[in-house]
């Protein structure tokens, strides 16, 4: 059952991610993106992917808190609003 706490925390999570993330695809936000470089490729760990991993770990350990889950879900949903959300590994532009 979805509660008001869950909905409010999801909205707060979405708004928080919106504030700290880049305004557009490819633009750096207030927090530096988590990226790994090789000679030819860049791997970008998007905040929606990191949130999904955290939710998965919490589920594996059978931990559930409506406020935490709602907040993380809001972060994930905000990350999926970018057009390049699926680009995790991409070739560097010379």
PDB file of N, CA, C and O in Angstrom:
ATOM      1  N   UNK A   1       0.835  -1.176   0.000  1.00  0.00           N
ATOM      2  CA  UNK A   1       0.000   0.000   0.000  1.00  0.00           C
ATOM      3  C   UNK A   1       0.890   1.253   0.000  1.00  0.00           C
ATOM      4  O   UNK A   1       1.805   1.372   0.814  1.00  0.00           O
ATOM      5  N   UNK A   2       0.619   2.149  -0.888  1.00  0.00           N
ATOM      6  CA  UNK A   2       1.379   3.390  -0.974  1.00  0.00           C
ATOM      7  C   UNK A   2       0.790   4.393   0.014  1.00  0.00           C
ATOM      8  O   UNK A   2      -0.412   4.656   0.013  1.00  0.00           O
ATOM      9  N   UNK A   3       1.656   4.942   0.852  1.00  0.00           N
ATOM     10  CA  UNK A   3       1.201   5.885   1.863  1.00  0.00           C
ATOM     11  C   UNK A   3       1.616   7.310   1.498  1.00  0.00           C
ATOM     12  O   UNK A   3       2.378   7.533   0.558  1.00  0.00           O
ATOM     13  N   UNK A   4       1.106   8.245   2.248  1.00  0.00           N
ATOM     14  CA  UNK A   4       1.438   9.650   2.046  1.00  0.00           C
ATOM     15  C   UNK A   4       2.927   9.899   2.296  1.00  0.00           C
ATOM     16  O   UNK A   4       3.542  10.706   1.599  1.00  0.00           O
ATOM     17  N   UNK A   5       3.511   9.213   3.285  1.00  0.00           N
ATOM     18  CA  UNK A   5       4.946   9.344   3.560  1.00  0.00           C
ATOM     19  C   UNK A   5       5.770   8.942   2.334  1.00  0.00           C
ATOM     20  O   UNK A   5       6.740   9.612   1.980  1.00  0.00           O
ATOM     21  N   UNK A   6       5.377   7.857   1.703  1.00  0.00           N
ATOM     22  CA  UNK A   6       6.084   7.371   0.517  1.00  0.00           C
ATOM     23  C   UNK A   6       5.994   8.396  -0.620  1.00  0.00           C
ATOM     24  O   UNK A   6       6.998   8.702  -1.264  1.00  0.00           O
ATOM     25  N   UNK A   7       4.809   8.914  -0.857  1.00  0.00           N
ATOM     26  CA  UNK A   7       4.596   9.878  -1.945  1.00  0.00           C
ATOM     27  C   UNK A   7       5.373  11.168  -1.695  1.00  0.00           C
ATOM     28  O   UNK A   7       6.031  11.684  -2.599  1.00  0.00           O
ATOM     29  N   UNK A   8       5.298  11.685  -0.481  1.00  0.00           N
ATOM     30  CA  UNK A   8       6.021  12.921  -0.159  1.00  0.00           C
ATOM     31  C   UNK A   8       7.523  12.712  -0.270  1.00  0.00           C
ATOM     32  O   UNK A   8       8.223  13.573  -0.803  1.00  0.00           O
ATOM     33  N   UNK A   9       8.033  11.593   0.217  1.00  0.00           N
ATOM     34  CA  UNK A   9       9.476  11.356   0.143  1.00  0.00           C
ATOM     35  C   UNK A   9       9.925  11.154  -1.304  1.00  0.00           C
ATOM     36  O   UNK A   9      11.047  11.525  -1.651  1.00  0.00           O
ATOM     37  N   UNK A  10       9.083  10.581  -2.149  1.00  0.00           N
ATOM     38  CA  UNK A  10       9.418  10.442  -3.569  1.00  0.00           C
ATOM     39  C   UNK A  10       9.486  11.815  -4.238  1.00  0.00           C
ATOM     40  O   UNK A  10      10.372  12.064  -5.054  1.00  0.00           O
ATOM     41  N   UNK A  11       8.563  12.696  -3.898  1.00  0.00           N
ATOM     42  CA  UNK A  11       8.584  14.059  -4.443  1.00  0.00           C
ATOM     43  C   UNK A  11       9.833  14.793  -3.970  1.00  0.00           C
ATOM     44  O   UNK A  11      10.480  15.488  -4.754  1.00  0.00           O
ATOM     45  N   UNK A  12      10.171  14.645  -2.706  1.00  0.00           N
ATOM     46  CA  UNK A  12      11.376  15.293  -2.168  1.00  0.00           C
ATOM     47  C   UNK A  12      12.627  14.722  -2.844  1.00  0.00           C
ATOM     48  O   UNK A  12      13.547  15.475  -3.165  1.00  0.00           O
ATOM     49  N   UNK A  13      12.675  13.406  -3.064  1.00  0.00           N
ATOM     50  CA  UNK A  13      13.805  12.791  -3.750  1.00  0.00           C
ATOM     51  C   UNK A  13      13.945  13.298  -5.172  1.00  0.00           C
ATOM     52  O   UNK A  13      15.052  13.597  -5.620  1.00  0.00           O
ATOM     53  N   UNK A  14      12.832  13.396  -5.884  1.00  0.00           N
ATOM     54  CA  UNK A  14      12.826  13.916  -7.251  1.00  0.00           C
ATOM     55  C   UNK A  14      13.345  15.354  -7.271  1.00  0.00           C
ATOM     56  O   UNK A  14      14.200  15.698  -8.088  1.00  0.00           O
ATOM     57  N   UNK A  15      12.827  16.189  -6.372  1.00  0.00           N
ATOM     58  CA  UNK A  15      13.229  17.595  -6.312  1.00  0.00           C
ATOM     59  C   UNK A  15      14.702  17.737  -5.938  1.00  0.00           C
ATOM     60  O   UNK A  15      15.403  18.585  -6.489  1.00  0.00           O
ATOM     61  N   UNK A  16      15.167  16.922  -5.016  1.00  0.00           N
ATOM     62  CA  UNK A  16      16.575  16.961  -4.606  1.00  0.00           C
ATOM     63  C   UNK A  16      17.481  16.612  -5.775  1.00  0.00           C
ATOM     64  O   UNK A  16      18.475  17.295  -6.020  1.00  0.00           O
ATOM     65  N   UNK A  17      17.144  15.556  -6.494  1.00  0.00           N
ATOM     66  CA  UNK A  17      17.944  15.174  -7.662  1.00  0.00           C
ATOM     67  C   UNK A  17      17.901  16.255  -8.725  1.00  0.00           C
ATOM     68  O   UNK A  17      18.907  16.516  -9.384  1.00  0.00           O
ATOM     69  N   UNK A  18      16.759  16.881  -8.900  1.00  0.00           N
ATOM     70  CA  UNK A  18      16.614  17.964  -9.887  1.00  0.00           C
ATOM     71  C   UNK A  18      17.513  19.147  -9.535  1.00  0.00           C
ATOM     72  O   UNK A  18      18.121  19.751 -10.419  1.00  0.00           O
ATOM     73  N   UNK A  19      17.597  19.473  -8.271  1.00  0.00           N
ATOM     74  CA  UNK A  19      18.419  20.597  -7.805  1.00  0.00           C
ATOM     75  C   UNK A  19      19.911  20.318  -8.008  1.00  0.00           C
ATOM     76  O   UNK A  19      20.652  21.201  -8.440  1.00  0.00           O
ATOM     77  N   UNK A  20      20.353  19.097  -7.699  1.00  0.00           N
ATOM     78  CA  UNK A  20      21.779  18.786  -7.727  1.00  0.00           C
ATOM     79  C   UNK A  20      22.283  18.255  -9.061  1.00  0.00           C
ATOM     80  O   UNK A  20      23.494  18.193  -9.276  1.00  0.00           O
ATOM     81  N   UNK A  21      21.389  17.874  -9.955  1.00  0.00           N
ATOM     82  CA  UNK A  21      21.792  17.319 -11.252  1.00  0.00           C
ATOM     83  C   UNK A  21      21.937  18.426 -12.288  1.00  0.00           C
ATOM     84  O   UNK A  21      21.522  19.564 -12.072  1.00  0.00           O
ATOM     85  N   UNK A  22      22.541  18.060 -13.427  1.00  0.00           N
ATOM     86  CA  UNK A  22      22.713  19.007 -14.521  1.00  0.00           C
ATOM     87  C   UNK A  22      21.376  19.439 -15.089  1.00  0.00           C
ATOM     88  O   UNK A  22      20.401  18.688 -15.056  1.00  0.00           O
ATOM     89  N   UNK A  23      21.337  20.646 -15.605  1.00  0.00           N
ATOM     90  CA  UNK A  23      20.095  21.185 -16.164  1.00  0.00           C
ATOM     91  C   UNK A  23      19.672  20.458 -17.436  1.00  0.00           C
ATOM     92  O   UNK A  23      18.481  20.316 -17.712  1.00  0.00           O
ATOM     93  N   UNK A  24      20.664  19.995 -18.214  1.00  0.00           N
ATOM     94  CA  UNK A  24      20.400  19.269 -19.449  1.00  0.00           C
ATOM     95  C   UNK A  24      21.346  18.081 -19.539  1.00  0.00           C
ATOM     96  O   UNK A  24      22.291  17.951 -18.760  1.00  0.00           O
ATOM     97  N   UNK A  25      21.069  17.226 -20.500  1.00  0.00           N
ATOM     98  CA  UNK A  25      21.938  16.085 -20.741  1.00  0.00           C
ATOM     99  C   UNK A  25      23.351  16.572 -21.033  1.00  0.00           C
ATOM    100  O   UNK A  25      23.548  17.506 -21.811  1.00  0.00           O
ATOM    101  N   UNK A  26      24.329  15.934 -20.404  1.00  0.00           N
ATOM    102  CA  UNK A  26      25.725  16.270 -20.650  1.00  0.00           C
ATOM    103  C   UNK A  26      26.241  17.463 -19.873  1.00  0.00           C
ATOM    104  O   UNK A  26      27.435  17.757 -19.928  1.00  0.00           O
ATOM    105  N   UNK A  27      25.378  18.160 -19.153  1.00  0.00           N
ATOM    106  CA  UNK A  27      25.806  19.308 -18.353  1.00  0.00           C
ATOM    107  C   UNK A  27      26.039  18.863 -16.918  1.00  0.00           C
ATOM    108  O   UNK A  27      25.237  18.127 -16.342  1.00  0.00           O
ATOM    109  N   UNK A  28      27.153  19.323 -16.348  1.00  0.00           N
ATOM    110  CA  UNK A  28      27.463  18.957 -14.975  1.00  0.00           C
ATOM    111  C   UNK A  28      26.587  19.739 -14.015  1.00  0.00           C
ATOM    112  O   UNK A  28      26.370  20.939 -14.184  1.00  0.00           O
ATOM    113  N   UNK A  29      26.089  19.044 -13.008  1.00  0.00           N
ATOM    114  CA  UNK A  29      25.284  19.685 -11.983  1.00  0.00           C
ATOM    115  C   UNK A  29      26.160  20.147 -10.831  1.00  0.00           C
ATOM    116  O   UNK A  29      27.366  20.335 -10.985  1.00  0.00           O
ATOM    117  N   UNK A  30      25.542  20.325  -9.693  1.00  0.00           N
ATOM    118  CA  UNK A  30      26.269  20.777  -8.506  1.00  0.00           C
ATOM    119  C   UNK A  30      27.170  19.677  -7.938  1.00  0.00           C
ATOM    120  O   UNK A  30      28.125  19.961  -7.215  1.00  0.00           O
ATOM    121  N   UNK A  31      26.862  18.438  -8.268  1.00  0.00           N
ATOM    122  CA  UNK A  31      27.685  17.308  -7.838  1.00  0.00           C
ATOM    123  C   UNK A  31      28.348  16.723  -9.078  1.00  0.00           C
ATOM    124  O   UNK A  31      27.692  16.469 -10.089  1.00  0.00           O
ATOM    125  N   UNK A  32      29.649  16.515  -8.987  1.00  0.00           N
ATOM    126  CA  UNK A  32      30.403  15.968 -10.110  1.00  0.00           C
ATOM    127  C   UNK A  32      29.923  14.541 -10.423  1.00  0.00           C
ATOM    128  O   UNK A  32      29.717  13.746  -9.506  1.00  0.00           O
ATOM    129  N   UNK A  33      29.746  14.215 -11.708  1.00  0.00           N
ATOM    130  CA  UNK A  33      29.263  12.872 -12.054  1.00  0.00           C
ATOM    131  C   UNK A  33      30.305  11.798 -11.748  1.00  0.00           C
ATOM    132  O   UNK A  33      31.509  12.050 -11.769  1.00  0.00           O
ATOM    133  N   UNK A  34      29.817  10.614 -11.470  1.00  0.00           N
ATOM    134  CA  UNK A  34      30.682   9.464 -11.207  1.00  0.00           C
ATOM    135  C   UNK A  34      31.018   8.821 -12.552  1.00  0.00           C
ATOM    136  O   UNK A  34      30.198   8.120 -13.144  1.00  0.00           O
ATOM    137  N   UNK A  35      32.247   9.077 -13.023  1.00  0.00           N
ATOM    138  CA  UNK A  35      32.668   8.580 -14.329  1.00  0.00           C
ATOM    139  C   UNK A  35      34.034   7.922 -14.215  1.00  0.00           C
ATOM    140  O   UNK A  35      34.869   8.309 -13.397  1.00  0.00           O
ATOM    141  N   UNK A  36      34.238   6.917 -15.057  1.00  0.00           N
ATOM    142  CA  UNK A  36      35.514   6.237 -15.145  1.00  0.00           C
ATOM    143  C   UNK A  36      35.992   6.334 -16.587  1.00  0.00           C
ATOM    144  O   UNK A  36      35.218   6.131 -17.522  1.00  0.00           O
ATOM    145  N   UNK A  37      37.263   6.644 -16.760  1.00  0.00           N
ATOM    146  CA  UNK A  37      37.822   6.856 -18.092  1.00  0.00           C
ATOM    147  C   UNK A  37      38.820   5.750 -18.443  1.00  0.00           C
ATOM    148  O   UNK A  37      39.589   5.292 -17.597  1.00  0.00           O
ATOM    149  N   UNK A  38      38.790   5.339 -19.696  1.00  0.00           N
ATOM    150  CA  UNK A  38      39.851   4.529 -20.278  1.00  0.00           C
ATOM    151  C   UNK A  38      40.336   5.307 -21.493  1.00  0.00           C
ATOM    152  O   UNK A  38      39.885   6.427 -21.733  1.00  0.00           O
ATOM    153  N   UNK A  39      41.245   4.725 -22.254  1.00  0.00           N
ATOM    154  CA  UNK A  39      41.750   5.445 -23.429  1.00  0.00           C
ATOM    155  C   UNK A  39      40.652   5.773 -24.426  1.00  0.00           C
ATOM    156  O   UNK A  39      40.636   6.861 -25.002  1.00  0.00           O
ATOM    157  N   UNK A  40      39.731   4.833 -24.631  1.00  0.00           N
ATOM    158  CA  UNK A  40      38.708   5.018 -25.669  1.00  0.00           C
ATOM    159  C   UNK A  40      37.291   5.246 -25.136  1.00  0.00           C
ATOM    160  O   UNK A  40      36.442   5.778 -25.851  1.00  0.00           O
ATOM    161  N   UNK A  41      37.032   4.852 -23.897  1.00  0.00           N
ATOM    162  CA  UNK A  41      35.649   4.858 -23.420  1.00  0.00           C
ATOM    163  C   UNK A  41      35.490   5.599 -22.093  1.00  0.00           C
ATOM    164  O   UNK A  41      36.426   5.723 -21.303  1.00  0.00           O
ATOM    165  N   UNK A  42      34.279   6.080 -21.886  1.00  0.00           N
ATOM    166  CA  UNK A  42      33.868   6.668 -20.614  1.00  0.00           C
ATOM    167  C   UNK A  42      32.704   5.838 -20.091  1.00  0.00           C
ATOM    168  O   UNK A  42      31.777   5.514 -20.834  1.00  0.00           O
ATOM    169  N   UNK A  43      32.758   5.499 -18.817  1.00  0.00           N
ATOM    170  CA  UNK A  43      31.659   4.816 -18.154  1.00  0.00           C
ATOM    171  C   UNK A  43      31.050   5.790 -17.155  1.00  0.00           C
ATOM    172  O   UNK A  43      31.726   6.275 -16.247  1.00  0.00           O
ATOM    173  N   UNK A  44      29.769   6.068 -17.336  1.00  0.00           N
ATOM    174  CA  UNK A  44      29.059   7.019 -16.485  1.00  0.00           C
ATOM    175  C   UNK A  44      28.063   6.255 -15.619  1.00  0.00           C
ATOM    176  O   UNK A  44      27.130   5.633 -16.127  1.00  0.00           O
ATOM    177  N   UNK A  45      28.273   6.311 -14.317  1.00  0.00           N
ATOM    178  CA  UNK A  45      27.334   5.691 -13.381  1.00  0.00           C
ATOM    179  C   UNK A  45      26.284   6.757 -13.044  1.00  0.00           C
ATOM    180  O   UNK A  45      26.495   7.589 -12.162  1.00  0.00           O
ATOM    181  N   UNK A  46      25.176   6.722 -13.743  1.00  0.00           N
ATOM    182  CA  UNK A  46      24.099   7.696 -13.554  1.00  0.00           C
ATOM    183  C   UNK A  46      23.504   7.572 -12.155  1.00  0.00           C
ATOM    184  O   UNK A  46      23.561   6.508 -11.537  1.00  0.00           O
ATOM    185  N   UNK A  47      22.929   8.675 -11.661  1.00  0.00           N
ATOM    186  CA  UNK A  47      22.342   8.620 -10.323  1.00  0.00           C
ATOM    187  C   UNK A  47      21.132   7.688 -10.272  1.00  0.00           C
ATOM    188  O   UNK A  47      20.831   7.132  -9.215  1.00  0.00           O
ATOM    189  N   UNK A  48      20.445   7.509 -11.377  1.00  0.00           N
ATOM    190  CA  UNK A  48      19.315   6.577 -11.377  1.00  0.00           C
ATOM    191  C   UNK A  48      19.826   5.139 -11.237  1.00  0.00           C
ATOM    192  O   UNK A  48      19.184   4.308 -10.596  1.00  0.00           O
ATOM    193  N   UNK A  49      20.989   4.852 -11.844  1.00  0.00           N
ATOM    194  CA  UNK A  49      21.572   3.516 -11.750  1.00  0.00           C
ATOM    195  C   UNK A  49      22.082   3.254 -10.339  1.00  0.00           C
ATOM    196  O   UNK A  49      21.881   2.169  -9.793  1.00  0.00           O
ATOM    197  N   UNK A  50      22.736   4.238  -9.753  1.00  0.00           N
ATOM    198  CA  UNK A  50      23.220   4.111  -8.384  1.00  0.00           C
ATOM    199  C   UNK A  50      22.054   3.901  -7.419  1.00  0.00           C
ATOM    200  O   UNK A  50      22.136   3.075  -6.509  1.00  0.00           O
ATOM    201  N   UNK A  51      20.972   4.649  -7.620  1.00  0.00           N
ATOM    202  CA  UNK A  51      19.779   4.476  -6.787  1.00  0.00           C
ATOM    203  C   UNK A  51      19.174   3.089  -6.928  1.00  0.00           C
ATOM    204  O   UNK A  51      18.722   2.496  -5.948  1.00  0.00           O
ATOM    205  N   UNK A  52      19.166   2.575  -8.153  1.00  0.00           N
ATOM    206  CA  UNK A  52      18.641   1.227  -8.390  1.00  0.00           C
ATOM    207  C   UNK A  52      19.482   0.180  -7.680  1.00  0.00           C
ATOM    208  O   UNK A  52      18.945  -0.770  -7.110  1.00  0.00           O
ATOM    209  N   UNK A  53      20.784   0.346  -7.711  1.00  0.00           N
ATOM    210  CA  UNK A  53      21.690  -0.578  -7.013  1.00  0.00           C
ATOM    211  C   UNK A  53      21.442  -0.528  -5.507  1.00  0.00           C
ATOM    212  O   UNK A  53      21.378  -1.564  -4.845  1.00  0.00           O
ATOM    213  N   UNK A  54      21.305   0.680  -4.976  1.00  0.00           N
ATOM    214  CA  UNK A  54      21.047   0.824  -3.534  1.00  0.00           C
ATOM    215  C   UNK A  54      19.715   0.173  -3.157  1.00  0.00           C
ATOM    216  O   UNK A  54      19.634  -0.532  -2.152  1.00  0.00           O
ATOM    217  N   UNK A  55      18.674   0.405  -3.956  1.00  0.00           N
ATOM    218  CA  UNK A  55      17.380  -0.243  -3.672  1.00  0.00           C
ATOM    219  C   UNK A  55      17.499  -1.760  -3.715  1.00  0.00           C
ATOM    220  O   UNK A  55      16.927  -2.459  -2.878  1.00  0.00           O
ATOM    221  N   UNK A  56      18.245  -2.267  -4.697  1.00  0.00           N
ATOM    222  CA  UNK A  56      18.452  -3.710  -4.804  1.00  0.00           C
ATOM    223  C   UNK A  56      19.146  -4.275  -3.578  1.00  0.00           C
ATOM    224  O   UNK A  56      18.768  -5.335  -3.078  1.00  0.00           O
ATOM    225  N   UNK A  57      20.161  -3.571  -3.094  1.00  0.00           N
ATOM    226  CA  UNK A  57      20.881  -4.029  -1.895  1.00  0.00           C
ATOM    227  C   UNK A  57      19.952  -4.032  -0.686  1.00  0.00           C
ATOM    228  O   UNK A  57      19.961  -4.973   0.108  1.00  0.00           O
ATOM    229  N   UNK A  58      19.149  -2.974  -0.549  1.00  0.00           N
ATOM    230  CA  UNK A  58      18.203  -2.925   0.568  1.00  0.00           C
ATOM    231  C   UNK A  58      17.198  -4.070   0.504  1.00  0.00           C
ATOM    232  O   UNK A  58      16.845  -4.651   1.530  1.00  0.00           O
ATOM    233  N   UNK A  59      16.740  -4.391  -0.701  1.00  0.00           N
ATOM    234  CA  UNK A  59      15.798  -5.507  -0.855  1.00  0.00           C
ATOM    235  C   UNK A  59      16.456  -6.848  -0.547  1.00  0.00           C
ATOM    236  O   UNK A  59      15.840  -7.721   0.066  1.00  0.00           O
ATOM    237  N   UNK A  60      17.704  -7.010  -0.974  1.00  0.00           N
ATOM    238  CA  UNK A  60      18.431  -8.260  -0.690  1.00  0.00           C
ATOM    239  C   UNK A  60      18.529  -8.486   0.818  1.00  0.00           C
ATOM    240  O   UNK A  60      18.380  -9.608   1.302  1.00  0.00           O
ATOM    241  N   UNK A  61      18.784  -7.398   1.549  1.00  0.00           N
ATOM    242  CA  UNK A  61      18.896  -7.512   3.005  1.00  0.00           C
ATOM    243  C   UNK A  61      17.550  -7.378   3.718  1.00  0.00           C
ATOM    244  O   UNK A  61      17.490  -7.241   4.940  1.00  0.00           O
ATOM    245  N   UNK A  62      16.469  -7.420   2.927  1.00  0.00           N
ATOM    246  CA  UNK A  62      15.108  -7.423   3.456  1.00  0.00           C
ATOM    247  C   UNK A  62      14.836  -6.192   4.334  1.00  0.00           C
ATOM    248  O   UNK A  62      14.163  -6.289   5.360  1.00  0.00           O
ATOM    249  N   UNK A  63      15.362  -5.050   3.922  1.00  0.00           N
ATOM    250  CA  UNK A  63      15.154  -3.804   4.647  1.00  0.00           C
ATOM    251  C   UNK A  63      14.121  -2.980   3.896  1.00  0.00           C
ATOM    252  O   UNK A  63      14.234  -2.796   2.684  1.00  0.00           O
ATOM    253  N   UNK A  64      13.120  -2.486   4.602  1.00  0.00           N
ATOM    254  CA  UNK A  64      12.118  -1.642   3.964  1.00  0.00           C
ATOM    255  C   UNK A  64      11.756  -0.486   4.882  1.00  0.00           C
ATOM    256  O   UNK A  64      11.401  -0.676   6.045  1.00  0.00           O
ATOM    257  N   UNK A  65      11.854   0.709   4.330  1.00  0.00           N
ATOM    258  CA  UNK A  65      11.431   1.921   5.012  1.00  0.00           C
ATOM    259  C   UNK A  65      10.775   2.785   3.948  1.00  0.00           C
ATOM    260  O   UNK A  65      11.411   3.134   2.954  1.00  0.00           O
ATOM    261  N   UNK A  66       9.519   3.131   4.146  1.00  0.00           N
ATOM    262  CA  UNK A  66       8.762   3.878   3.132  1.00  0.00           C
ATOM    263  C   UNK A  66       9.437   5.189   2.736  1.00  0.00           C
ATOM    264  O   UNK A  66       9.469   5.549   1.559  1.00  0.00           O
ATOM    265  N   UNK A  67       9.967   5.887   3.712  1.00  0.00           N
ATOM    266  CA  UNK A  67      10.564   7.198   3.434  1.00  0.00           C
ATOM    267  C   UNK A  67      11.841   7.042   2.617  1.00  0.00           C
ATOM    268  O   UNK A  67      12.046   7.771   1.647  1.00  0.00           O
ATOM    269  N   UNK A  68      12.693   6.111   2.994  1.00  0.00           N
ATOM    270  CA  UNK A  68      13.939   5.890   2.249  1.00  0.00           C
ATOM    271  C   UNK A  68      13.636   5.370   0.849  1.00  0.00           C
ATOM    272  O   UNK A  68      14.211   5.853  -0.127  1.00  0.00           O
ATOM    273  N   UNK A  69      12.747   4.402   0.741  1.00  0.00           N
ATOM    274  CA  UNK A  69      12.396   3.859  -0.579  1.00  0.00           C
ATOM    275  C   UNK A  69      11.769   4.931  -1.465  1.00  0.00           C
ATOM    276  O   UNK A  69      12.092   5.009  -2.651  1.00  0.00           O
ATOM    277  N   UNK A  70      10.890   5.747  -0.922  1.00  0.00           N
ATOM    278  CA  UNK A  70      10.265   6.814  -1.694  1.00  0.00           C
ATOM    279  C   UNK A  70      11.288   7.824  -2.179  1.00  0.00           C
ATOM    280  O   UNK A  70      11.254   8.244  -3.336  1.00  0.00           O
ATOM    281  N   UNK A  71      12.205   8.217  -1.291  1.00  0.00           N
ATOM    282  CA  UNK A  71      13.236   9.185  -1.643  1.00  0.00           C
ATOM    283  C   UNK A  71      14.114   8.651  -2.772  1.00  0.00           C
ATOM    284  O   UNK A  71      14.361   9.350  -3.755  1.00  0.00           O
ATOM    285  N   UNK A  72      14.580   7.425  -2.632  1.00  0.00           N
ATOM    286  CA  UNK A  72      15.436   6.825  -3.667  1.00  0.00           C
ATOM    287  C   UNK A  72      14.671   6.649  -4.972  1.00  0.00           C
ATOM    288  O   UNK A  72      15.226   6.874  -6.047  1.00  0.00           O
ATOM    289  N   UNK A  73      13.415   6.253  -4.892  1.00  0.00           N
ATOM    290  CA  UNK A  73      12.605   6.113  -6.104  1.00  0.00           C
ATOM    291  C   UNK A  73      12.447   7.459  -6.806  1.00  0.00           C
ATOM    292  O   UNK A  73      12.471   7.515  -8.036  1.00  0.00           O
ATOM    293  N   UNK A  74      12.286   8.536  -6.054  1.00  0.00           N
ATOM    294  CA  UNK A  74      12.209   9.870  -6.645  1.00  0.00           C
ATOM    295  C   UNK A  74      13.485  10.229  -7.386  1.00  0.00           C
ATOM    296  O   UNK A  74      13.432  10.809  -8.470  1.00  0.00           O
ATOM    297  N   UNK A  75      14.633   9.887  -6.808  1.00  0.00           N
ATOM    298  CA  UNK A  75      15.924  10.128  -7.451  1.00  0.00           C
ATOM    299  C   UNK A  75      16.025   9.322  -8.751  1.00  0.00           C
ATOM    300  O   UNK A  75      16.468   9.839  -9.777  1.00  0.00           O
ATOM    301  N   UNK A  76      15.615   8.070  -8.696  1.00  0.00           N
ATOM    302  CA  UNK A  76      15.662   7.210  -9.879  1.00  0.00           C
ATOM    303  C   UNK A  76      14.765   7.779 -10.984  1.00  0.00           C
ATOM    304  O   UNK A  76      15.190   7.888 -12.134  1.00  0.00           O
ATOM    305  N   UNK A  77      13.545   8.136 -10.641  1.00  0.00           N
ATOM    306  CA  UNK A  77      12.615   8.656 -11.643  1.00  0.00           C
ATOM    307  C   UNK A  77      13.124   9.946 -12.276  1.00  0.00           C
ATOM    308  O   UNK A  77      12.959  10.147 -13.480  1.00  0.00           O
ATOM    309  N   UNK A  78      13.738  10.821 -11.486  1.00  0.00           N
ATOM    310  CA  UNK A  78      14.269  12.060 -12.040  1.00  0.00           C
ATOM    311  C   UNK A  78      15.390  11.760 -13.028  1.00  0.00           C
ATOM    312  O   UNK A  78      15.480  12.397 -14.077  1.00  0.00           O
ATOM    313  N   UNK A  79      16.239  10.798 -12.701  1.00  0.00           N
ATOM    314  CA  UNK A  79      17.336  10.439 -13.601  1.00  0.00           C
ATOM    315  C   UNK A  79      16.844   9.875 -14.922  1.00  0.00           C
ATOM    316  O   UNK A  79      17.498  10.042 -15.952  1.00  0.00           O
ATOM    317  N   UNK A  80      15.719   9.222 -14.900  1.00  0.00           N
ATOM    318  CA  UNK A  80      15.167   8.633 -16.127  1.00  0.00           C
ATOM    319  C   UNK A  80      14.506   9.676 -17.029  1.00  0.00           C
ATOM    320  O   UNK A  80      14.082   9.344 -18.136  1.00  0.00           O
ATOM    321  N   UNK A  81      14.410  10.919 -16.582  1.00  0.00           N
ATOM    322  CA  UNK A  81      13.817  11.963 -17.424  1.00  0.00           C
ATOM    323  C   UNK A  81      14.796  12.501 -18.462  1.00  0.00           C
ATOM    324  O   UNK A  81      14.380  13.182 -19.400  1.00  0.00           O
ATOM    325  N   UNK A  82      16.081  12.212 -18.316  1.00  0.00           N
ATOM    326  CA  UNK A  82      17.074  12.667 -19.293  1.00  0.00           C
ATOM    327  C   UNK A  82      17.021  11.804 -20.546  1.00  0.00           C
ATOM    328  O   UNK A  82      16.770  10.601 -20.473  1.00  0.00           O
ATOM    329  N   UNK A  83      17.260  12.427 -21.693  1.00  0.00           N
ATOM    330  CA  UNK A  83      17.228  11.697 -22.958  1.00  0.00           C
ATOM    331  C   UNK A  83      18.369  10.696 -23.076  1.00  0.00           C
ATOM    332  O   UNK A  83      18.249   9.709 -23.802  1.00  0.00           O
ATOM    333  N   UNK A  84      19.480  10.934 -22.370  1.00  0.00           N
ATOM    334  CA  UNK A  84      20.640  10.048 -22.463  1.00  0.00           C
ATOM    335  C   UNK A  84      20.761   9.099 -21.263  1.00  0.00           C
ATOM    336  O   UNK A  84      21.853   8.619 -20.960  1.00  0.00           O
ATOM    337  N   UNK A  85      19.646   8.832 -20.585  1.00  0.00           N
ATOM    338  CA  UNK A  85      19.697   8.016 -19.373  1.00  0.00           C
ATOM    339  C   UNK A  85      20.253   6.612 -19.620  1.00  0.00           C
ATOM    340  O   UNK A  85      20.769   5.982 -18.696  1.00  0.00           O
ATOM    341  N   UNK A  86      20.155   6.130 -20.828  1.00  0.00           N
ATOM    342  CA  UNK A  86      20.581   4.772 -21.152  1.00  0.00           C
ATOM    343  C   UNK A  86      22.056   4.694 -21.549  1.00  0.00           C
ATOM    344  O   UNK A  86      22.592   3.594 -21.681  1.00  0.00           O
ATOM    345  N   UNK A  87      22.710   5.813 -21.739  1.00  0.00           N
ATOM    346  CA  UNK A  87      24.115   5.824 -22.168  1.00  0.00           C
ATOM    347  C   UNK A  87      25.016   5.671 -20.949  1.00  0.00           C
ATOM    348  O   UNK A  87      25.262   6.627 -20.213  1.00  0.00           O
ATOM    349  N   UNK A  88      25.493   4.471 -20.756  1.00  0.00           N
ATOM    350  CA  UNK A  88      26.351   4.191 -19.604  1.00  0.00           C
ATOM    351  C   UNK A  88      27.807   4.094 -20.047  1.00  0.00           C
ATOM    352  O   UNK A  88      28.688   4.679 -19.418  1.00  0.00           O
ATOM    353  N   UNK A  89      28.058   3.374 -21.103  1.00  0.00           N
ATOM    354  CA  UNK A  89      29.404   3.261 -21.668  1.00  0.00           C
ATOM    355  C   UNK A  89      29.364   3.853 -23.067  1.00  0.00           C
ATOM    356  O   UNK A  89      28.570   3.427 -23.907  1.00  0.00           O
ATOM    357  N   UNK A  90      30.215   4.828 -23.314  1.00  0.00           N
ATOM    358  CA  UNK A  90      30.238   5.450 -24.627  1.00  0.00           C
ATOM    359  C   UNK A  90      31.658   5.807 -25.013  1.00  0.00           C
ATOM    360  O   UNK A  90      32.526   6.007 -24.163  1.00  0.00           O
ATOM    361  N   UNK A  91      31.871   5.881 -26.306  1.00  0.00           N
ATOM    362  CA  UNK A  91      33.183   6.178 -26.877  1.00  0.00           C
ATOM    363  C   UNK A  91      33.502   7.650 -26.710  1.00  0.00           C
ATOM    364  O   UNK A  91      32.643   8.509 -26.909  1.00  0.00           O
ATOM    365  N   UNK A  92      34.747   7.939 -26.343  1.00  0.00           N
ATOM    366  CA  UNK A  92      35.174   9.325 -26.204  1.00  0.00           C
ATOM    367  C   UNK A  92      35.195  10.010 -27.560  1.00  0.00           C
ATOM    368  O   UNK A  92      35.489   9.393 -28.584  1.00  0.00           O
ATOM    369  N   UNK A  93      34.880  11.281 -27.547  1.00  0.00           N
ATOM    370  CA  UNK A  93      34.955  12.094 -28.768  1.00  0.00           C
ATOM    371  C   UNK A  93      36.340  12.729 -28.804  1.00  0.00           C
ATOM    372  O   UNK A  93      36.778  13.338 -27.827  1.00  0.00           O
ATOM    373  N   UNK A  94      37.022  12.584 -29.927  1.00  0.00           N
ATOM    374  CA  UNK A  94      38.389  13.126 -30.026  1.00  0.00           C
ATOM    375  C   UNK A  94      38.390  14.593 -30.308  1.00  0.00           C
ATOM    376  O   UNK A  94      39.456  15.199 -30.421  1.00  0.00           O
TER     377      UNK A  94
END
